[in-house]
Amino acid sequence: MARSALLNVMVQAALKAGKSLSRDFGEVQNLQVSVKGPGDFVSQADFKAEKIVHDELMKARPTYGFAGEESPEEKGTDGAHRWIVDPLDGTTNFLHGIPQFAVSIALERNGEVVAGVVFNPATDELFTAEKGGGAFMNDRRIRVAARRVLSDCVIGCGVPHLGRGNHGKFLVELRHVMGEVAGIRRFGAAALDLAYVASGRLDGFWESGLSPWDVAAGLILIREAGGFASDMKGTTDIFGSGDVVAGNELIHKALLEVANRPVPSR
């Protein structure tokens, strides 16, 4: 596949950060870990990976803005472009030795995500997409799954943890969805979950309480793979709401309806 110069910059940054994460993953028990909040850990690996990504991207495009999970946002002089970065999506998995984590990098232009990269160094899987150019995994074209009814589908989700999210609301959503689908999976890294929807591994996905860097790259992967994504209200204000629902056209619509059903009366 032919990549633009900007996408090549993003890929190289992700691969370089991924190499650093791979080294730290091999020494995960020796990492210095600090607590950022209840159930939400951040390690030295996060900071190292973000610095690598930041330095690579800003060296190539020094006028662009930069929004990363582990550092204050930088406003670019460019005004139109912003990098949106999660250097280690799936930190809790990483710290527990679970090989389900990723570097996630997106490029936003005038408020629209136009390119995305999600890289899992543990599996050496690289997901890429550019607006109008399709979505790929390791240079192989990917598409969302073609299943048409929820009863045939495996759906991914995020589960709110200690100190975060509306547990009661999620349990209602889960009750509704689990009664309609073939299976539910919770992998613990939203960027990879969205990449899995884009590649047809998951038929759909929903989660609340997310930040832009959790979803930005995954959103363009899904859209360029022929899928649909919205917030829980069915609008495109995913960054503002922190909600995402994704799938092919039919499954996205069905999942949106089921997840939004009211609380049962009994």
C-alpha positions as CSV (number, residue, x, y, z in Angstrom):
1,M,0.0,0.0,0.0
2,A,1.1,3.5,-0.7
3,R,1.3,5.8,2.4
4,S,1.4,9.6,2.5
5,A,4.4,11.3,4.0
6,L,2.4,12.1,7.1
7,L,1.2,8.6,7.6
8,N,4.7,7.4,7.3
9,V,5.8,9.8,10.0
10,M,3.0,8.4,12.2
11,V,3.9,4.8,11.5
12,Q,7.6,5.4,12.3
13,A,6.7,7.1,15.6
14,A,4.4,4.2,16.6
15,L,7.0,1.6,15.7
16,K,9.7,3.4,17.6
17,A,7.5,3.8,20.7
18,G,6.4,0.2,20.4
19,K,10.0,-1.0,20.5
20,S,10.4,0.9,23.8
21,L,7.2,-0.6,25.2
22,S,8.3,-4.1,24.2
23,R,11.5,-3.7,26.2
24,D,9.6,-2.5,29.2
25,F,7.0,-5.2,28.8
26,G,9.7,-7.8,29.2
27,E,10.7,-6.2,32.5
28,V,7.2,-5.4,33.6
29,Q,7.7,-6.5,37.2
30,N,10.6,-4.1,37.6
31,L,8.7,-1.0,36.3
32,Q,8.3,1.9,38.6
33,V,4.5,2.4,38.9
34,S,2.7,5.4,40.3
35,V,-1.0,5.7,41.0
36,K,-2.8,8.3,39.0
37,G,-6.2,7.5,40.4
38,P,-8.2,4.6,41.7
39,G,-7.7,1.7,39.4
40,D,-5.9,3.9,36.8
41,F,-2.2,3.3,36.7
42,V,0.5,5.1,34.9
43,S,4.1,3.8,34.5
44,Q,7.4,5.1,33.3
45,A,6.7,3.2,30.1
46,D,3.9,5.6,29.3
47,F,6.0,8.6,29.7
48,K,8.9,7.2,27.7
49,A,6.6,6.1,24.9
50,E,4.8,9.5,24.7
51,K,8.1,11.4,24.6
52,I,9.3,9.2,21.7
53,V,6.0,9.8,19.8
54,H,6.0,13.5,20.6
55,D,9.6,14.0,19.5
56,E,9.1,12.1,16.3
57,L,5.9,13.8,15.3
58,M,7.0,17.3,16.3
59,K,10.3,16.9,14.5
60,A,8.4,16.3,11.3
61,R,5.6,18.9,11.9
62,P,6.7,21.4,14.5
63,T,3.8,23.7,14.0
64,Y,1.1,21.1,14.7
65,G,-0.7,20.9,18.1
66,F,-0.2,17.9,20.3
67,A,-2.7,16.3,22.7
68,G,-1.3,13.3,24.6
69,E,-2.7,11.4,27.6
70,E,0.3,11.9,29.8
71,S,1.2,15.6,29.2
72,P,-0.5,19.0,29.0
73,E,-1.9,19.8,25.5
74,E,0.3,21.9,23.3
75,K,-1.5,24.4,21.0
76,G,0.2,24.5,17.6
77,T,0.9,27.6,15.6
78,D,-0.5,25.9,12.6
79,G,-4.1,26.2,13.9
80,A,-5.6,23.5,11.7
81,H,-3.7,20.3,12.7
82,R,-3.4,18.4,16.0
83,W,-1.8,15.1,16.9
84,I,-4.0,13.0,19.3
85,V,-1.9,10.4,21.0
86,D,-2.3,7.6,23.5
87,P,1.3,6.2,24.0
88,L,0.1,3.2,25.9
89,D,-3.6,2.3,25.5
90,G,-4.3,-0.7,27.8
91,T,-1.9,0.3,30.6
92,T,-3.5,-2.0,33.2
93,N,-3.1,-4.9,30.8
94,F,0.5,-3.9,30.2
95,L,1.3,-3.8,33.9
96,H,-0.3,-7.2,34.5
97,G,1.7,-8.8,31.7
98,I,-1.3,-9.1,29.4
99,P,-0.2,-8.6,25.7
100,Q,-3.2,-6.5,24.8
101,F,-2.0,-2.9,24.5
102,A,-1.2,-0.4,21.8
103,V,0.3,2.9,20.7
104,S,-2.4,5.0,19.2
105,I,-1.8,8.1,17.0
106,A,-4.3,10.2,15.1
107,L,-4.0,13.3,13.0
108,E,-6.9,15.8,13.3
109,R,-7.3,18.5,10.6
110,N,-9.8,21.3,11.2
111,G,-11.7,19.2,13.7
112,E,-11.8,16.0,11.6
113,V,-9.6,12.9,12.1
114,V,-7.9,12.3,8.8
115,A,-5.3,9.6,9.6
116,G,-4.8,7.0,12.3
117,V,-2.3,4.4,13.4
118,V,-2.8,1.7,16.1
119,F,0.1,-0.6,16.8
120,N,0.3,-3.6,19.2
121,P,4.0,-4.4,19.6
122,A,3.2,-7.6,21.5
123,T,1.6,-9.1,18.4
124,D,3.4,-6.9,15.8
125,E,0.0,-5.9,14.3
126,L,-0.1,-2.4,12.7
127,F,-3.4,-0.9,11.8
128,T,-3.4,2.2,9.6
129,A,-6.0,4.4,7.8
130,E,-6.1,7.7,5.9
131,K,-9.2,9.5,4.8
132,G,-10.3,8.2,1.4
133,G,-7.5,5.6,1.4
134,G,-9.0,2.6,3.1
135,A,-7.9,0.8,6.3
136,F,-5.1,-1.8,6.6
137,M,-3.5,-4.2,9.0
138,N,0.1,-4.9,8.2
139,D,-0.5,-3.6,4.6
140,R,-3.5,-5.9,4.1
141,R,-6.8,-4.2,3.4
142,I,-9.4,-4.7,6.1
143,R,-13.2,-4.4,6.2
144,V,-15.8,-4.5,9.0
145,A,-17.7,-7.8,9.4
146,A,-20.7,-8.3,7.2
147,R,-23.0,-9.9,9.8
148,R,-26.5,-8.5,9.7
149,V,-28.2,-9.5,12.9
150,L,-27.0,-9.1,16.5
151,S,-27.8,-12.7,17.4
152,D,-24.8,-13.7,15.1
153,C,-22.5,-11.2,16.5
154,V,-19.6,-11.0,19.0
155,I,-19.6,-7.5,20.6
156,G,-16.8,-5.8,22.4
157,C,-17.3,-3.4,25.3
158,G,-15.6,-1.4,28.0
159,V,-16.4,-2.1,31.7
160,P,-16.2,0.8,34.1
161,H,-13.7,0.1,36.9
162,L,-13.1,1.3,40.5
163,G,-13.6,5.0,40.9
164,R,-14.7,5.5,37.3
165,G,-17.9,5.4,35.3
166,N,-21.6,4.8,36.0
167,H,-21.6,1.1,37.0
168,G,-25.4,0.9,37.3
169,K,-26.0,2.4,33.9
170,F,-23.4,0.0,32.3
171,L,-25.0,-3.0,34.0
172,V,-28.4,-2.1,32.4
173,E,-26.7,-1.7,29.0
174,L,-25.0,-5.1,29.5
175,R,-28.2,-6.8,30.5
176,H,-29.9,-5.6,27.3
177,V,-27.0,-6.3,24.9
178,M,-26.0,-9.8,26.3
179,G,-29.6,-11.0,25.8
180,E,-29.3,-10.2,22.1
181,V,-25.8,-11.3,20.9
182,A,-23.7,-14.4,20.4
183,G,-21.0,-13.2,22.8
184,I,-19.5,-10.2,24.6
185,R,-15.8,-9.6,25.0
186,R,-13.9,-7.1,27.2
187,F,-10.2,-6.8,26.2
188,G,-9.2,-3.6,28.0
189,A,-7.8,-1.4,25.3
190,A,-10.3,0.7,23.4
191,A,-8.0,1.6,20.5
192,L,-7.4,-2.1,19.7
193,D,-11.1,-2.9,20.3
194,L,-12.0,-0.3,17.5
195,A,-9.2,-1.7,15.3
196,Y,-10.8,-5.2,15.8
197,V,-14.1,-3.9,14.7
198,A,-12.5,-2.4,11.6
199,S,-10.8,-5.7,10.8
200,G,-14.0,-7.8,11.4
201,R,-12.7,-9.6,14.5
202,L,-15.5,-7.9,16.6
203,D,-18.8,-7.2,15.0
204,G,-19.4,-4.1,17.2
205,F,-18.3,-2.2,20.2
206,W,-19.6,0.2,22.8
207,E,-18.1,2.1,25.7
208,S,-18.6,5.3,27.7
209,G,-16.2,7.5,29.7
210,L,-13.5,7.6,27.0
211,S,-11.1,10.4,26.0
212,P,-10.3,11.6,22.5
213,W,-6.9,9.8,22.5
214,D,-8.7,6.5,23.3
215,V,-10.8,6.6,20.2
216,A,-9.4,9.0,17.6
217,A,-7.3,6.6,15.6
218,G,-9.9,3.8,15.9
219,L,-12.7,6.0,14.5
220,I,-11.0,6.5,11.2
221,L,-10.0,2.9,11.0
222,I,-13.7,1.9,11.3
223,R,-14.9,4.5,8.9
224,E,-12.3,3.7,6.2
225,A,-13.1,0.0,6.7
226,G,-16.7,0.7,5.8
227,G,-18.1,0.9,9.3
228,F,-20.1,3.4,11.3
229,A,-19.4,5.1,14.7
230,S,-21.3,7.5,16.8
231,D,-21.9,8.5,20.4
232,M,-24.7,6.9,22.4
233,K,-27.1,9.5,21.1
234,G,-26.3,8.6,17.5
235,T,-24.4,11.9,16.9
236,T,-20.8,12.5,15.8
237,D,-19.9,14.2,19.1
238,I,-17.8,11.3,20.3
239,F,-15.0,13.5,21.7
240,G,-17.5,15.6,23.6
241,S,-19.6,12.9,25.0
242,G,-16.9,10.3,25.6
243,D,-19.2,7.6,24.3
244,V,-18.7,5.4,21.2
245,V,-20.9,2.8,19.5
246,A,-19.5,1.1,16.4
247,G,-20.1,-1.6,13.8
248,N,-21.2,-2.0,10.2
249,E,-24.3,0.0,9.2
250,L,-26.9,-2.5,10.4
251,I,-25.1,-3.7,13.6
252,H,-24.3,-0.1,14.6
253,K,-27.9,0.8,14.4
254,A,-29.1,-2.3,16.2
255,L,-26.5,-2.0,19.0
256,L,-27.4,1.7,19.5
257,E,-31.0,0.8,19.9
258,V,-30.4,-2.1,22.3
259,A,-27.8,-0.3,24.5
260,N,-30.2,2.7,24.9
261,R,-33.2,0.7,26.0
262,P,-34.7,2.0,29.2
263,V,-34.1,0.4,32.6
264,P,-36.5,-2.6,33.0
265,S,-39.4,-2.0,35.3
266,R,-38.6,-5.2,37.2
